[in-house]
């Protein structure tokens, strides 16, 4: 069942798309068809972790049952993903509600959890210190309904609405985000040489978002990864403008 409260308006196409958050299902409400999101789409370019094979190897080396090992990995992944989800929501909360003030000038709404509140406040201070300016759109839905695809951008910042220029930002809470050997890539043109780290995986994800924006006349001037590792840091994400990610080929 699609709930009306989950309906979102696409940033670049102004179309109604329902996002079911539990199973991450996107539905084009005009055609009642499902859309493919970024995480699902870019799997075609990423070698998937062989849980069964690796757990069997660990079973021999560690002397532990492979199901026990896989359970620990699953729980560890859940810890990271739920924390990441909470932090994303808190950053969205701050973008949406920090300007609501009472008559005495105090804020109407505050993040209550003290640790998350500090991380969020640190982010906005960090973004200000690096000179990040423009109108933010938190959790902006970007779509290309003609091709049956869409994505939620963590933070899209419009820097020039007349020229239709923007910045794409993504939040991560991974350690060793730029360390090589964390990812392996497949099915890419030989001209695309990506370092084997999580930053390259994000480059594909943001290229997916960028190509949908380009189709509707937008120009992405910069793509940024904001990574929290006890403190915030940022990376400029590799530019893949010459790569048609939908077709898997170089743009001539």
BAMISE-680134 format. One record per residue (C-alpha): y, x, z negated. Coordinates in Angstrom, 2 decimals, padded with zeros to 5 digits. Each point is the difference from the previous one (the first is absolute). Example, Ala and Ser with C-alpha at 12.3 -4.5 7.8 and 13.67 -1.06 7.14 Angstrom:
residues 2
<atom yy="-004.50" xx="012.30" zz="-007.80"/>
<atom yy="003.44" xx="001.37" zz="000.66"/>
***
This chain:
residues 252
<atom yy="000.00" xx="000.00" zz="000.00"/>
<atom yy="003.42" xx="001.36" zz="000.98"/>
<atom yy="002.65" xx="-000.44" zz="-002.66"/>
<atom yy="003.59" xx="-000.63" zz="001.07"/>
<atom yy="001.27" xx="002.34" zz="-002.72"/>
<atom yy="-001.69" xx="002.88" zz="001.89"/>
<atom yy="001.96" xx="-000.68" zz="003.19"/>
<atom yy="002.20" xx="002.92" zz="001.06"/>
<atom yy="002.61" xx="000.27" zz="002.74"/>
<atom yy="-000.59" xx="002.92" zz="002.32"/>
<atom yy="002.92" xx="002.47" zz="-000.12"/>
<atom yy="000.02" xx="000.79" zz="003.71"/>
<atom yy="-001.39" xx="-003.20" zz="001.59"/>
<atom yy="001.26" xx="-002.63" zz="-002.46"/>
<atom yy="-003.38" xx="-001.70" zz="000.04"/>
<atom yy="-001.86" xx="-001.60" zz="-002.89"/>
<atom yy="-003.04" xx="002.01" zz="-001.05"/>
<atom yy="-002.18" xx="-000.85" zz="-002.98"/>
<atom yy="-001.14" xx="002.95" zz="-002.10"/>
<atom yy="-002.96" xx="-000.67" zz="-002.29"/>
<atom yy="000.35" xx="002.88" zz="-002.51"/>
<atom yy="-003.48" xx="000.05" zz="-001.56"/>
<atom yy="-001.91" xx="000.73" zz="003.22"/>
<atom yy="003.03" xx="001.24" zz="001.97"/>
<atom yy="-000.34" xx="-002.62" zz="002.74"/>
<atom yy="002.95" xx="-000.60" zz="002.34"/>
<atom yy="000.22" xx="-003.29" zz="001.92"/>
<atom yy="002.45" xx="-000.85" zz="002.77"/>
<atom yy="001.05" xx="-003.52" zz="-001.00"/>
<atom yy="001.12" xx="-000.88" zz="003.55"/>
<atom yy="-003.43" xx="000.59" zz="001.50"/>
<atom yy="-002.19" xx="-000.12" zz="-003.14"/>
<atom yy="-001.57" xx="003.34" zz="000.95"/>
<atom yy="-000.66" xx="003.03" zz="-002.17"/>
<atom yy="001.99" xx="003.18" zz="000.55"/>
<atom yy="-001.24" xx="003.56" zz="-000.48"/>
<atom yy="001.87" xx="002.05" zz="-002.60"/>
<atom yy="000.83" xx="003.70" zz="000.08"/>
<atom yy="-002.72" xx="001.15" zz="-002.42"/>
<atom yy="-002.73" xx="-001.67" zz="002.07"/>
<atom yy="001.44" xx="001.09" zz="003.35"/>
<atom yy="000.37" xx="003.72" zz="-000.70"/>
<atom yy="-003.60" xx="000.32" zz="-001.24"/>
<atom yy="-000.92" xx="000.64" zz="003.64"/>
<atom yy="001.75" xx="003.36" zz="-000.33"/>
<atom yy="-001.29" xx="001.03" zz="-003.43"/>
<atom yy="-003.44" xx="001.33" zz="-000.84"/>
<atom yy="-001.30" xx="-002.21" zz="-002.80"/>
<atom yy="-001.31" xx="001.47" zz="-003.23"/>
<atom yy="-003.82" xx="-000.16" zz="-000.01"/>
<atom yy="-000.52" xx="-001.27" zz="-003.53"/>
<atom yy="-003.78" xx="-000.22" zz="000.31"/>
<atom yy="-000.48" xx="003.51" zz="001.35"/>
<atom yy="002.42" xx="001.69" zz="-002.38"/>
<atom yy="-001.34" xx="-001.86" zz="-003.06"/>
<atom yy="-003.54" xx="001.10" zz="000.90"/>
<atom yy="001.16" xx="003.62" zz="000.17"/>
<atom yy="001.75" xx="-000.36" zz="-003.35"/>
<atom yy="-003.12" xx="-001.60" zz="-001.47"/>
<atom yy="-001.96" xx="003.18" zz="000.72"/>
<atom yy="002.71" xx="002.35" zz="-001.24"/>
<atom yy="001.07" xx="-001.92" zz="-003.09"/>
<atom yy="-003.29" xx="-001.48" zz="-001.09"/>
<atom yy="001.47" xx="-003.51" zz="-000.10"/>
<atom yy="-001.15" xx="-003.19" zz="001.73"/>
<atom yy="001.92" xx="-000.61" zz="003.24"/>
<atom yy="000.77" xx="-003.64" zz="-000.92"/>
<atom yy="001.50" xx="001.22" zz="-003.27"/>
<atom yy="002.15" xx="002.45" zz="001.96"/>
<atom yy="001.12" xx="-002.68" zz="002.47"/>
<atom yy="000.89" xx="-002.34" zz="-002.87"/>
<atom yy="002.24" xx="002.69" zz="-001.51"/>
<atom yy="001.71" xx="000.57" zz="003.36"/>
<atom yy="000.53" xx="-003.73" zz="000.42"/>
<atom yy="001.55" xx="-000.35" zz="-003.44"/>
<atom yy="002.18" xx="003.06" zz="000.54"/>
<atom yy="001.21" xx="-001.44" zz="003.30"/>
<atom yy="000.78" xx="-003.31" zz="-001.68"/>
<atom yy="002.07" xx="001.80" zz="-002.65"/>
<atom yy="002.09" xx="001.72" zz="002.67"/>
<atom yy="000.39" xx="-003.07" zz="002.21"/>
<atom yy="001.02" xx="-002.36" zz="-002.81"/>
<atom yy="002.56" xx="002.49" zz="-001.28"/>
<atom yy="001.34" xx="000.43" zz="003.53"/>
<atom yy="000.21" xx="-003.78" zz="000.45"/>
<atom yy="001.90" xx="-000.38" zz="-003.30"/>
<atom yy="002.43" xx="002.75" zz="000.95"/>
<atom yy="000.60" xx="-001.50" zz="003.45"/>
<atom yy="000.70" xx="-003.37" zz="-001.59"/>
<atom yy="002.37" xx="001.55" zz="-002.55"/>
<atom yy="001.96" xx="001.80" zz="002.74"/>
<atom yy="000.23" xx="-003.26" zz="001.94"/>
<atom yy="001.11" xx="-001.78" zz="-003.19"/>
<atom yy="002.80" xx="002.51" zz="-000.50"/>
<atom yy="001.21" xx="-000.33" zz="003.59"/>
<atom yy="000.04" xx="-003.81" zz="-000.28"/>
<atom yy="001.38" xx="-000.62" zz="-003.48"/>
<atom yy="002.10" xx="002.94" zz="-001.22"/>
<atom yy="003.28" xx="-001.50" zz="001.24"/>
<atom yy="-000.31" xx="-003.26" zz="-001.98"/>
<atom yy="002.43" xx="000.31" zz="-002.92"/>
<atom yy="000.97" xx="-002.16" zz="-002.94"/>
<atom yy="003.64" xx="-000.84" zz="-000.72"/>
<atom yy="000.21" xx="002.94" zz="-002.40"/>
<atom yy="-001.21" xx="002.39" zz="002.70"/>
<atom yy="-003.51" xx="000.48" zz="-001.37"/>
<atom yy="-002.93" xx="-000.35" zz="002.35"/>
<atom yy="-001.82" xx="-003.31" zz="000.14"/>
<atom yy="-003.36" xx="001.56" zz="000.81"/>
<atom yy="-001.59" xx="003.24" zz="-001.21"/>
<atom yy="-003.40" xx="001.58" zz="000.49"/>
<atom yy="-001.65" xx="-000.33" zz="-003.40"/>
<atom yy="-002.70" xx="002.66" zz="000.17"/>
<atom yy="001.72" xx="003.17" zz="-001.27"/>
<atom yy="-002.00" xx="002.57" zz="002.00"/>
<atom yy="000.23" xx="-001.89" zz="003.29"/>
<atom yy="003.67" xx="-000.73" zz="-000.68"/>
<atom yy="000.71" xx="003.74" zz="-000.34"/>
<atom yy="-001.91" xx="000.85" zz="003.19"/>
<atom yy="001.93" xx="-002.66" zz="001.93"/>
<atom yy="003.39" xx="001.05" zz="-001.38"/>
<atom yy="-000.85" xx="003.62" zz="000.80"/>
<atom yy="-000.74" xx="-001.01" zz="003.59"/>
<atom yy="003.37" xx="-001.68" zz="000.55"/>
<atom yy="001.78" xx="002.98" zz="-001.53"/>
<atom yy="-002.03" xx="002.36" zz="002.18"/>
<atom yy="000.74" xx="-002.05" zz="003.16"/>
<atom yy="003.72" xx="000.08" zz="-000.84"/>
<atom yy="-000.04" xx="003.76" zz="-000.59"/>
<atom yy="-001.55" xx="000.70" zz="003.42"/>
<atom yy="002.65" xx="-002.19" zz="001.65"/>
<atom yy="-002.20" xx="-002.90" zz="001.10"/>
<atom yy="002.36" xx="-002.79" zz="001.11"/>
<atom yy="-000.25" xx="-003.33" zz="001.77"/>
<atom yy="-001.12" xx="-003.56" zz="-000.65"/>
<atom yy="-003.55" xx="-000.04" zz="-001.39"/>
<atom yy="-002.65" xx="-002.55" zz="000.91"/>
<atom yy="-002.84" xx="000.41" zz="-002.52"/>
<atom yy="-003.49" xx="-000.90" zz="001.23"/>
<atom yy="001.37" xx="-000.85" zz="003.43"/>
<atom yy="-002.51" xx="-001.68" zz="002.29"/>
<atom yy="000.00" xx="001.50" zz="003.49"/>
<atom yy="-001.94" xx="-001.72" zz="002.77"/>
<atom yy="-001.08" xx="-000.04" zz="003.63"/>
<atom yy="-001.64" xx="-003.41" zz="000.23"/>
<atom yy="-000.56" xx="000.37" zz="003.74"/>
<atom yy="-002.43" xx="002.82" zz="-000.74"/>
<atom yy="-001.30" xx="-001.56" zz="-003.22"/>
<atom yy="001.22" xx="002.68" zz="-002.40"/>
<atom yy="002.35" xx="000.32" zz="-002.97"/>
<atom yy="000.72" xx="002.15" zz="-003.05"/>
<atom yy="001.87" xx="-000.05" zz="-003.29"/>
<atom yy="002.50" xx="002.85" zz="-000.24"/>
<atom yy="000.49" xx="001.14" zz="-003.60"/>
<atom yy="003.73" xx="000.39" zz="000.57"/>
<atom yy="001.89" xx="-000.42" zz="003.25"/>
<atom yy="003.63" xx="001.13" zz="-000.16"/>
<atom yy="002.44" xx="-001.22" zz="002.65"/>
<atom yy="002.55" xx="002.76" zz="000.56"/>
<atom yy="001.78" xx="-001.53" zz="003.01"/>
<atom yy="-000.55" xx="-003.73" zz="000.70"/>
<atom yy="002.07" xx="000.12" zz="003.21"/>
<atom yy="-002.01" xx="002.83" zz="001.55"/>
<atom yy="-003.16" xx="-001.37" zz="-001.66"/>
<atom yy="-000.77" xx="003.29" zz="-001.75"/>
<atom yy="-002.15" xx="000.26" zz="-003.09"/>
<atom yy="-002.02" xx="002.29" zz="-002.27"/>
<atom yy="-003.61" xx="-000.66" zz="-000.99"/>
<atom yy="-001.03" xx="000.97" zz="-003.54"/>
<atom yy="-003.40" xx="-000.02" zz="-001.65"/>
<atom yy="-000.92" xx="000.43" zz="-003.67"/>
<atom yy="-003.05" xx="001.97" zz="-001.07"/>
<atom yy="-001.42" xx="000.94" zz="-003.39"/>
<atom yy="-002.55" xx="002.53" zz="001.31"/>
<atom yy="-000.26" xx="003.53" zz="-001.27"/>
<atom yy="-000.31" xx="002.88" zz="002.49"/>
<atom yy="001.50" xx="-002.16" zz="002.72"/>
<atom yy="000.69" xx="002.95" zz="002.29"/>
<atom yy="-003.19" xx="001.97" zz="-000.79"/>
<atom yy="-002.19" xx="000.68" zz="003.04"/>
<atom yy="-003.59" xx="-001.19" zz="000.18"/>
<atom yy="000.64" xx="-003.47" zz="-001.45"/>
<atom yy="-000.33" xx="-001.86" zz="003.33"/>
<atom yy="-001.72" xx="000.51" zz="003.36"/>
<atom yy="001.21" xx="-001.68" zz="003.20"/>
<atom yy="-001.91" xx="-001.28" zz="003.02"/>
<atom yy="000.62" xx="-001.67" zz="003.39"/>
<atom yy="003.42" xx="001.59" zz="000.39"/>
<atom yy="001.36" xx="001.55" zz="003.24"/>
<atom yy="-000.31" xx="003.79" zz="-000.01"/>
<atom yy="003.81" xx="000.25" zz="-000.01"/>
<atom yy="000.09" xx="-001.61" zz="-003.46"/>
<atom yy="-000.67" xx="002.74" zz="-002.52"/>
<atom yy="000.13" xx="-001.42" zz="-003.51"/>
<atom yy="-000.40" xx="002.10" zz="-003.17"/>
<atom yy="-003.00" xx="-001.23" zz="-002.00"/>
<atom yy="002.00" xx="-001.48" zz="-002.88"/>
<atom yy="001.03" xx="-003.44" zz="-001.23"/>
<atom yy="003.49" xx="000.50" zz="001.42"/>
<atom yy="-001.51" xx="-000.08" zz="003.50"/>
<atom yy="-001.80" xx="-003.25" zz="-000.80"/>
<atom yy="003.38" xx="-001.46" zz="-000.94"/>
<atom yy="001.48" xx="001.31" zz="003.27"/>
<atom yy="-002.46" xx="-002.25" zz="001.86"/>
<atom yy="000.76" xx="-002.95" zz="-002.26"/>
<atom yy="003.76" xx="000.30" zz="000.48"/>
<atom yy="-000.38" xx="000.59" zz="003.73"/>
<atom yy="-001.83" xx="-003.34" zz="000.10"/>
<atom yy="002.99" xx="-001.65" zz="-001.70"/>
<atom yy="002.49" xx="001.89" zz="002.15"/>
<atom yy="-001.59" xx="-001.06" zz="003.29"/>
<atom yy="000.27" xx="-003.69" zz="-000.96"/>
<atom yy="003.67" xx="000.51" zz="-000.88"/>
<atom yy="000.67" xx="001.82" zz="003.28"/>
<atom yy="-001.39" xx="-002.93" zz="001.95"/>
<atom yy="002.74" xx="-002.21" zz="-001.47"/>
<atom yy="002.83" xx="002.48" zz="000.62"/>
<atom yy="000.07" xx="001.88" zz="-003.31"/>
<atom yy="000.23" xx="003.78" zz="-000.31"/>
<atom yy="-001.57" xx="001.75" zz="-002.97"/>
<atom yy="002.19" xx="003.02" zz="-000.71"/>
<atom yy="-002.12" xx="001.39" zz="-002.83"/>
<atom yy="-003.31" xx="-000.59" zz="-001.77"/>
<atom yy="-000.29" xx="001.02" zz="-003.64"/>
<atom yy="-002.84" xx="000.23" zz="-002.49"/>
<atom yy="001.02" xx="-000.32" zz="-003.65"/>
<atom yy="-002.77" xx="001.40" zz="-002.16"/>
<atom yy="-000.15" xx="-000.33" zz="-003.78"/>
<atom yy="-001.76" xx="002.88" zz="-001.78"/>
<atom yy="001.47" xx="-000.30" zz="-003.53"/>
<atom yy="003.30" xx="000.31" zz="001.85"/>
<atom yy="001.18" xx="-001.17" zz="003.40"/>
<atom yy="-000.05" xx="002.18" zz="003.10"/>
<atom yy="000.36" xx="-000.88" zz="003.65"/>
<atom yy="-001.28" xx="001.17" zz="003.37"/>
<atom yy="001.34" xx="-000.57" zz="003.49"/>
<atom yy="-002.96" xx="-001.53" zz="001.84"/>
<atom yy="-001.11" xx="001.55" zz="003.29"/>
<atom yy="001.60" xx="-001.58" zz="003.07"/>
<atom yy="-002.57" xx="-001.55" zz="002.37"/>
<atom yy="002.40" xx="-001.80" zz="002.35"/>
<atom yy="-001.84" xx="001.39" zz="003.03"/>
<atom yy="-003.26" xx="-001.62" zz="-001.14"/>
<atom yy="-000.86" xx="-003.56" zz="001.08"/>
<atom yy="-002.10" xx="-000.86" zz="-003.04"/>
<atom yy="-001.05" xx="-003.37" zz="001.41"/>
<atom yy="-001.51" xx="001.53" zz="003.14"/>
<atom yy="-000.97" xx="003.32" zz="-001.58"/>
<atom yy="001.75" xx="002.06" zz="002.64"/>
<atom yy="003.06" xx="002.17" zz="000.53"/>
<atom yy="003.12" xx="-001.69" zz="001.31"/>
<atom yy="000.98" xx="001.68" zz="003.27"/>
***
